[in-house]
């Protein structure tokens, strides 16, 4: 089995990236939780970036 921490994306990392991209954190999270395709794709790319950096 894979460790549980594999899927974690630290909130501070996400917040920093969204700030760099000039995306408002609260609105992004609201739209992400409502499965908006654009926000899901942004989150997926940030997730891939984080795990690429930390692997």
C-alpha positions as CSV (number, residue, x, y, z in Angstrom):
1,X,0.0,0.0,0.0
2,X,1.0,3.6,-0.6
3,X,1.4,6.0,2.3
4,X,-1.5,8.2,3.2
5,X,0.6,11.4,2.8
6,X,1.0,10.8,-0.9
7,X,-2.1,12.8,-1.8
8,X,-1.4,15.8,0.5
9,X,-0.9,19.2,-0.9
10,X,0.1,21.7,1.8
11,X,-2.3,24.6,2.0
12,X,0.5,27.1,2.3
13,X,2.1,25.9,-0.9
14,X,-1.3,26.1,-2.7
15,X,-1.9,29.6,-1.3
16,X,1.6,30.8,-2.4
17,X,1.1,29.5,-6.0
18,X,-2.4,31.1,-6.2
19,X,-1.0,34.4,-5.0
20,X,1.7,34.3,-7.6
21,X,-0.9,33.6,-10.3
22,X,-3.0,36.5,-8.9
23,X,-6.0,34.1,-8.1
24,X,-8.1,34.9,-5.0
25,X,-7.8,31.9,-2.6
26,X,-11.4,31.9,-1.2
27,X,-13.1,32.2,-4.6
28,X,-10.8,29.5,-6.0
29,X,-11.6,27.1,-3.2
30,X,-15.3,27.7,-3.6
31,X,-15.2,27.0,-7.3
32,X,-12.9,24.0,-6.8
33,X,-15.3,22.5,-4.2
34,X,-18.2,23.0,-6.7
35,X,-16.2,21.0,-9.4
36,X,-15.6,23.9,-11.8
37,X,-13.5,22.4,-14.6
38,X,-11.0,25.3,-14.8
39,X,-10.3,25.3,-11.1
40,X,-9.9,21.5,-11.1
41,X,-7.4,21.7,-13.9
42,X,-5.4,24.5,-12.1
43,X,-5.4,22.4,-8.9
44,X,-4.2,19.3,-10.8
45,X,-1.4,21.2,-12.3
46,X,-0.3,22.7,-9.0
47,X,-0.6,19.2,-7.4
48,X,1.7,17.8,-10.2
49,X,4.2,20.6,-9.7
50,X,4.3,20.1,-6.0
51,X,5.0,16.3,-6.3
52,X,7.5,16.9,-9.1
53,X,9.5,19.3,-6.9
54,X,9.3,17.0,-3.9
55,X,10.1,13.7,-5.6
